[in-house]
C-alpha cells in the first residue's frame, strides 16, 4: 500500500506541475504574446478582438480546471493545514480573478459588442463602458499573471518533499 500511495503522490504532484505550467504559461503566452501579435498583424481590429476573446475564453476554462487541480493537490499534501499556506491563498485569488473575468466582465463586454452592432463597439455609444470593463479585466489579468509567475518561481526553488536540493538541480 505504501508503494501505491507513493505512486499516487508522484502522479498528483506531476499533474499539479502540469496544471501550473498550463495555466501560467497560457496566461503569459496568450496575453502577452499571441494577442498583441494578433492585433498588430490583423488589420481588422473587430476580427482581432473576436479572436482574442475566444482565446481568453478558452484560457479562462483552462485556468479554472488547473486551479481546481492545484487546490486539490494542496489539500492532498497538507489536509490539516492547507489553508495556512501562502500558495493556497495565491491560487484562490488567481481563481477568483479568473472567475470574475470569465463570468463577470467578459459576458458584459460581449453583450456590449452585440448591442453595438453593426458598429464596432469602440465606435459606438458603449465605447466608454467597454473601455472601463476592458481596463478592469486587464488589471485583473495582469495581477493573475504576476501571482502565477510568483508560484512558478517559488516552485522552481522549492524541491518536492523528500528530494534534496542537489538531486533537484540535476
C-alpha positions as CSV (number, residue, x, y, z in Angstrom):
1,X,0.0,0.0,0.0
2,X,2.9,2.4,0.7
3,X,4.2,1.9,-2.9
4,X,0.7,2.7,-4.3
5,X,0.4,5.8,-2.1
6,X,3.8,7.0,-3.2
7,X,3.0,6.4,-6.8
8,X,-0.3,8.3,-6.4
9,X,1.5,11.2,-4.7
10,X,4.0,11.3,-7.6
11,X,1.2,11.3,-10.1
12,X,-0.7,14.0,-8.3
13,X,2.5,16.1,-8.0
14,X,3.2,15.7,-11.7
15,X,-0.4,16.6,-12.5
16,X,-0.2,19.7,-10.4
17,X,3.1,20.8,-12.1
18,X,1.4,20.3,-15.5
19,X,-1.6,22.3,-14.3
20,X,0.6,25.2,-13.0
21,X,2.6,25.2,-16.3
22,X,-0.5,25.1,-18.5
23,X,-2.3,27.9,-16.5
24,X,0.5,30.3,-16.1
25,X,2.1,29.5,-19.4
26,X,-1.2,30.1,-21.1
27,X,-1.7,33.4,-19.3
28,X,1.7,34.7,-20.4
29,X,1.8,33.2,-23.9
30,X,-1.8,34.3,-24.9
31,X,-2.0,37.6,-23.0
32,X,1.5,38.9,-23.7
33,X,2.5,37.2,-27.0
34,X,-0.4,35.9,-29.1
35,X,-2.9,38.7,-28.6
36,X,-0.5,41.6,-29.1
37,X,0.8,39.8,-32.3
38,X,-2.8,39.2,-33.4
39,X,-3.7,42.9,-33.1
40,X,-0.6,44.0,-34.8
41,X,-0.9,41.6,-37.7
42,X,-4.7,41.7,-38.3
43,X,-5.9,44.8,-40.0
44,X,-9.5,44.1,-39.0
45,X,-9.5,45.1,-35.3
46,X,-13.0,43.8,-34.8
47,X,-11.9,40.4,-36.0
48,X,-8.8,40.5,-33.9
49,X,-10.9,41.3,-30.9
50,X,-13.2,38.5,-31.6
51,X,-10.3,36.0,-31.9
52,X,-8.6,37.4,-28.8
53,X,-11.8,37.0,-26.9
54,X,-12.1,33.4,-28.0
55,X,-8.5,32.7,-26.8
56,X,-9.2,34.3,-23.5
57,X,-12.4,32.4,-23.1
58,X,-10.7,29.1,-23.7
59,X,-7.9,30.1,-21.4
60,X,-10.4,31.0,-18.7
61,X,-11.7,27.5,-18.6
62,X,-8.2,26.0,-18.6
63,X,-7.4,28.3,-15.6
64,X,-10.5,27.1,-13.7
65,X,-9.6,23.4,-14.2
66,X,-6.0,23.9,-13.4
67,X,-6.8,26.0,-10.3
68,X,-9.0,23.3,-9.0
69,X,-6.3,20.7,-9.6
70,X,-3.8,22.8,-7.8
71,X,-6.2,23.3,-4.8
72,X,-6.9,19.6,-4.7
73,X,-3.1,19.0,-4.6
74,X,-2.6,21.4,-1.8
75,X,-5.4,19.7,0.2
76,X,-4.0,16.3,-0.5
77,X,-0.5,17.3,0.6
78,X,-1.5,19.0,3.8
79,X,-5.1,18.2,4.6
80,X,-5.0,19.6,8.1
81,X,-3.3,22.9,7.3
82,X,-3.6,23.6,3.6
83,X,-5.5,26.9,4.3
84,X,-2.5,28.2,6.2
85,X,-0.2,28.0,3.2
86,X,0.5,31.2,1.2
87,X,0.4,29.3,-2.1
88,X,-3.1,28.0,-1.3
89,X,-4.3,31.6,-1.0
90,X,-2.5,32.8,-4.1
91,X,-4.2,30.0,-6.1
92,X,-7.6,31.0,-4.6
93,X,-7.0,34.7,-5.5
94,X,-6.0,33.7,-9.0
95,X,-9.2,31.6,-9.3
96,X,-11.3,34.5,-8.1
97,X,-9.7,36.8,-10.7
98,X,-10.3,34.2,-13.4
99,X,-13.9,33.7,-12.3
100,X,-14.5,37.5,-12.2
101,X,-13.1,37.8,-15.7
102,X,-14.8,34.7,-17.2
103,X,-18.3,35.0,-15.7
104,X,-18.5,38.7,-14.7
105,X,-16.6,41.0,-17.0
106,X,-16.4,39.0,-20.3
107,X,-20.1,38.3,-20.7
108,X,-20.9,42.0,-20.1
109,X,-18.3,43.0,-22.6
110,X,-19.6,40.5,-25.2
111,X,-23.1,41.8,-24.7
112,X,-21.9,45.4,-25.3
113,X,-20.3,44.2,-28.6
114,X,-23.6,42.7,-29.6
115,X,-25.6,45.8,-28.6
116,X,-23.2,48.0,-30.7
117,X,-23.8,46.1,-33.9
118,X,-23.5,46.9,-36.7
119,X,-20.8,49.2,-35.4
120,X,-17.6,48.2,-33.8
121,X,-18.1,48.6,-30.0
122,X,-15.2,51.1,-30.0
123,X,-17.2,53.4,-32.4
124,X,-20.4,53.1,-30.5
125,X,-22.1,54.8,-27.6
126,X,-20.9,51.8,-25.5
127,X,-17.2,52.6,-26.1
128,X,-16.6,54.2,-22.7
129,X,-18.2,51.4,-20.7
130,X,-16.4,48.8,-22.8
131,X,-13.1,50.5,-22.2
132,X,-13.7,50.7,-18.5
133,X,-14.6,47.0,-18.3
134,X,-11.7,46.1,-20.5
135,X,-9.3,48.1,-18.3
136,X,-10.6,46.3,-15.1
137,X,-10.3,42.9,-16.9
138,X,-6.7,43.8,-18.0
139,X,-5.7,44.7,-14.5
140,X,-7.1,41.5,-13.0
141,X,-5.4,39.5,-15.8
142,X,-2.1,41.2,-15.0
143,X,-2.4,40.5,-11.3
144,X,-3.3,36.9,-12.1
145,X,-0.3,36.6,-14.4
146,X,2.1,38.1,-11.7
147,X,0.7,35.8,-9.0
148,X,1.1,32.9,-11.3
149,X,4.7,33.9,-12.0
150,X,5.3,34.0,-8.3
151,X,4.0,30.5,-8.0
152,X,6.2,29.3,-10.8
153,X,9.3,31.0,-9.4
154,X,8.5,29.6,-5.9
155,X,8.0,26.1,-7.2
156,X,11.3,26.2,-9.1
157,X,13.3,27.0,-6.0
158,X,11.4,24.6,-3.7
159,X,12.2,20.9,-4.4
160,X,9.4,18.4,-3.9
161,X,9.1,16.8,-0.5
162,X,11.7,14.1,0.0
163,X,14.1,15.4,-2.7
164,X,17.3,17.2,-1.6
165,X,18.3,20.3,-3.4
166,X,21.3,18.7,-5.1
167,X,19.1,16.0,-6.7
168,X,16.5,18.5,-7.9
169,X,19.1,20.6,-9.6
170,X,20.2,17.8,-11.9
